[in-house]
Amino acid sequence: MQNKFLNLLIAFIFTLSFHANSKQVKKDTTNYRPCFIGSTLLMLGNFSTVNNPEFAQINIGYRITPKNVVFLEFKTSKFNWPLGVPWGPSFDDPKENFPGYVRQYIIGLAYNHFWWKGLYTGIHAMNAFQTYRNDDKSKITNGFTLFMTYRLGYQFKLFKNRFFIEPSIGFTHWPIKTNTPKSFKEKENKWPGYFAFEPGLHFGFNF
């Protein structure tokens, strides 16, 4: 179910056209709004009945200039499989699951630069404070992971620049990872310390 949802999301992202006409661009400049609050449509994955991520996210941002944007990300999620498992037959394979799960709370700082119309690149530094638990929900230990994500995306502005939606594709790796339990680490060591072609679908409200 989760794999099917992500496949549909990727298809949706790549079928969106990177097109914004000159009339819309003129309106966007007139209706410039420096602050925004938003989230991601990836939260729809919470409807999955397999490996439900119990995912929530909120973004709070500020446009330093029309081309330079910074924002904070606050997230929480749960996962019970190595994050380095790539797309393919192993992605949803229960054999790859941990002997338990990880609950994490993330505080992140991100920067987007707009190059042409809505086309942008972004970098996200996310501090994940993690709790490792057994299947019976008993705590094993606490850990920390620094996630770094690099994104390429396009922002579509809607309703006189009051709303926006940002389909993107990303690459995530974790250069810092501490205090992983041995049983979890044995599963993770089978896979790379990165995840490529990560879909993104942020949305927000400008004010």
C-alpha positions, 0 to 999 in steps of 0.5 A: 500500500505504501509503495503504491502510494509513493509510486502514484505520488512520483507519477503526479510530480513528473506529470506536472508541467514546469510552466508559468505564463508571463501574466501570472508572473506579473501578478506574483510580483505585484502580490509579493508575500514574504512569510508563509506556513505550510506542510507536505502532502506526504502526510497522506501516507498516514492512510496506509495500513502497512508501515504507517508512518504516523507522520506530521510536519509544519513549515514556517518560513520567510522570503529574504528576497523573492529568490532566497527563502529560509524556513524551519521544519518541525516533523515527527514520524515513526518507521520500522525499516532501514531508511536506505532501502531503495525503490524496488522489491525490497522497499516494502519487504517485511523481511527488511523490517527492524525488530522494533521501530524508531520514533523521531522528532525533527527540527530542521533548517532549510534554504531554497534558491529560485533560479528561474520563475518557480524552479528552485534548489534547496538544502535541508539540515534536519536534527532528528532526536530518536527513540528506539523501541521493541515491537512491544513498545518498550524503550531500548535507547535514545539516538540522534541522526543528522539528515541532509537533503538536497532538492530540485523542485518547482513552485506553482503559485495559486490564487494571486500568490496566496497559496503555493504547491511545490513538487520536488525530487530529493536526495537524502543522506545521514552523515551523523548517526549515533547510538543505534542499537546493534539489532537495528544496525545489523539491518541498516548495514545491508543498505547504503546510508542515503536515499535517492529519488525521494519525492516531495510535495510541499504546500503552503499559505503566504501572508 
